[in-house]
Amino acid sequence: MTEVAAARPASTILLLRDGLQGEIEVFMMVRHHEIEFSSGALVFPGGGVDAGDREIIARSELYAGGEGCDADGLSFRIAAIRETFEESGILLARPRGSKDLVEAKLAADIAARYRTAVAERKTTFLDVLGESGMVLALDELVPYARWITPEAMPKRYDTWFFLAAAPPDQLGAHDGRESTDSLWLSPREAVAGGESGRFKLPFPTTRNLIKLGKQPDVRAAIADAKKNSVVTVMPVLTRLNGSRQLRIPLEAGYDGELFEM
């Protein structure tokens, strides 16, 4: 019997803004083609939970929100903000004592000073928060989806997807290392790009884009996510009449239950 690989905890954020063309827009990046996981794919910023994320949990003065979450729940949220900072430079945090998210100029200064060092593990996100006087805005994250890689795969992830309104004037930029391009685009444009071959879209990314595209603006998307419970999705591979199909729970609220591969 083949041993099932453990699913590594991971997080990602769908950063949202209202576009000028009357459609909701989301920040996405193109993974470097040499990256092991989702190479060359158009994805949301995110990555694996690490030990440093769990160290921050004990420092409750360094984050706001997450009430009612256990240690795992907090670590997913902290990792989501850290990974987004590393990969895009966008920082979901507030200056200590402030009710407002960090201004774009200060966020850019913090990114210029620390972003590469955090990504290269030359410093820790915990140290960055302490030195910059920032408090993570966990309360800005709204749980949206949870996908677990099928058991048959050799490399597996247990990934939480969160929604968040993008901080004003923080535009984001790819790091040139793990990602080679970044852009704001509507879910409609992203899905159309996947269908035309312009973009390589992972299956969960496509499903979440189609789901997000049903919302007219950021406020509606976040309000809808807040009222709906997250149903965990672990696709099951099936074969029917010689074709391969993926089955996901219909109650997860996506655009179907059975998909041709």
N, C-alpha and C positions, 0 to 999 in steps of 0.2 A: 504494500500500500504506500503510495507516494505521500510524503509528509507535506502538510499545508504550511506555506510560509506565513510568518506572523505579519500582520498589517501594521505598518509604521504610522503613528499619529502624524497628521499633517493638517494645515489650514490654508485657506485662501480667502481673499476679499474681493467682492465685486464692488469697486468704487464707482459711484454713480454721480452723474450730473445731468441737468436738463440742457439738451442741445439747442442750437439756434434754429434748427429746422423743425422744431416741434416734436422731436423724438428723444426719449431717454438715451443717454450715452454711457458707456462703460469703458474703463481703462483696461487695455489689454497689451500683452507683450508677445513677441515672437522669440521662442526659446532658441538658443544657439544650437546649431546642428550637431555639435559634439557632446551636448549634454545627454547623459544616459537616459533620463526619463523625459518623455514627450519632446524629444529632439525635433527642432524645427516647427513646433506647433504654436498656434496662437492660443494663449492661455491668460488667465487672471493671475496677478502676482500672488505668490504664496510658496510654501515649502514645509519641510518637516519640523515638528516640535523637537526642541533639544533641551539638554539639561539646564542650560542657562535660563530658559523660559520658566522652568519650575523653581529656580532660585528666586525669581522675582516675586513669586506668590507670597513668600514670607514677609515681603516688604510692602504691606498694604498701603503705605503712604505713597507708593509709586504708581498706583492705578486707581481709577474711579469706575465703579460699575462691577458687574459680575456677581451681584448679590444672589445668593441661592445656588451658585455654581460650586461644584466640588473641585478638587485640585485638578482633575483632568479637564473639566470645563474651563477653568481659568487658564490652564496652560495652552489650550487650543486658541483662546482669544489673544493671549500675549504673543504667541508665535505668529498669529495672523498679522498683528501690527508690526512686529519686528521684521518678518519676511517682506512685508510690503515696503517698509523703510529701506531695507537692503536692496530690493530689486527695483524700486521706482523712485526712492527719495521722498515719497509722500509720508508724512508723519501724522498719525492720528493721536494727538496728545495736546495737553494744555500746560501752560506755564503754571507752576505751583501757586495756588491761591487764586487762580483765574477761572472764570466760568466759560471762557471762550477758547476755542481751538487756537493753537499756535498760529501766528500770522505767517504768511507765505515767505517773507524775507527771512525771518528767524528760522523757519523750518529749513530753508535753503542753506543758511549758514551752518546749521547743525549737520545737515546732510553732507556738505562740503568738508566738514571737519571729521565726521565719524563714519560715514556710510561705508567707505571702502575698508576701513579698519575693522568694522564689525563683520563685514562679509568675509574678510580674510582671517577672522578670529584673532586679530591682534589686540582687540579690546572686547569688552562685553557690552551687551545692551543695558545691563544693570548699571554699569559704570557710566554709560552715556546718559541715562536718565538722571543719575545722581549729579553728574558734572554740569548738565545743561538745565537742571531744575525743572524737568518735564514730568508730567503725570499722564500715564497712558489712559486714553479715553475708551475704555472697554465698553462703556455705556453707549457708544456710538455704533457698536456692532449689533446687527440683528441676525440671528441664526436663520439660514435660508435653505440649506440642504446638507445631507450627509451621505457620502458615497464611499463604499468599501470595495476595493478591487476584488474580482472573483477569485475564489479559492484555487482555481487551476493555474493562476498566473504565478510565475516565480518571484516577481517583485510586486509587493502589495502595499497599499496605503489605505488608511482610515482617515478620510478627509472631510473636515467641516468647511462649508462655504458660508460666508457671512456677507450681508449687505451693509454698506455704509455710504452716506452722502460724502462726496469728496470735499475735503476742507477747501474753503474759498481760495481761489488763485493758486493752489498747489497743483501744477499741471502734470508733474511726474515725468520721468525720463528713464529709459532702459540703461543698464549698467555697462553694456558692451562686453560683458563677460558671460554671464548666464543667459542674457537676452541680447538680441541684435537689433531690435526695433520695438517701438512702442507707439500706441495711437489710441485716441478716443474715437469710438465709433458706436453706432446704434446696433442693437442686437440683430436687426434686419440686415444691416450691411455685413455683419460678421458671418451670419448664417449663409447669406448669399455668396460670400467669398469662399466659404467652405464648400458649397455646392459647385461653384465654378472652378475650383482648384486654386484660386488665389491664395487661400489659407488652408493650412492643415489643422483641423479641429478635432480634438479628442471627443469621444462619445459623450461623456458627462458635461463637457463644456457646451456642446451643441444643445443638449437637452435644457441646460440652465439658461442659455441664451434665448431659446424659443419661449421658455416660461417667462423670462424677464420681459421679453418683447411684447407681452400682452398688457403691460402696464404703461399708462400714458406719460407718467412723470415720476420723479424721484419720490415725492411725498406719497403717491399712491402705491409705489412698489414697496416702500418701507412699511406703510400701514398694512398692506396685504400680508407681508411676511410676519408681522407681529401677531396677527390674528390666527395664523395657521401653524399647526404643529409640524415639526420636521419628521418625516418618515424616512428611516434609513433605507438606502438603496444599495443592494449588492447584486449586480446583474448576474443572471443565470444563462449560460450558453446552452441552447437547444438546437436540435437538427430536425427539420421537417421537409420531406420530399427532396432530400439532397441539398437543401440550403441551410446555412447557419443563421441562427437568430438569437438575439439577446432579449430576455424577458426581465422587466423591472416591475415593481409594485404599482398597480394602477392608482392606489390611494396616495402615492407620492405626489400626484398632481402634475405630471408631465404630459407630453403630447401623445401619449399612447402607452401600451404595455408590452408590445412585441415589435421588435425592429430587425429588419434584414441587415445582415452584415456583408 
